[in-house]
Amino acid sequence: MTEELMPAAEDPYGVSKLAVELDLKAAHEMFGLNSIIFRPSMFWRRQNDGHITAMW
């Protein structure tokens, strides 16, 4: 996975994150606003009891 990959949001959470990233990009282009997008290394794991937990 690299920064050059085109984003492809597949759920409402991903769509909202992508929308914010595009808003930040537009703010940079229009007003010179610098920002940092933090994407932690996290994945989700389903436990035996059916609960989903985040793994860092």
Rosetta blueprint (number, residue, H / E / L):
1 M L
2 T L
3 E L
4 E L
5 L L
6 M L
7 P L
8 A L
9 A L
10 E L
11 D L
12 P H
13 Y H
14 G H
15 V H
16 S H
17 K H
18 L H
19 A H
20 V H
21 E H
22 L H
23 D H
24 L H
25 K H
26 A H
27 A H
28 H H
29 E H
30 M H
31 F H
32 G L
33 L L
34 N L
35 S L
36 I L
37 I L
38 F L
39 R L
40 P L
41 S L
42 M L
43 F E
44 W E
45 R E
46 R E
47 Q L
48 N L
49 D L
50 G L
51 H L
52 I E
53 T E
54 A E
55 M E
56 W L
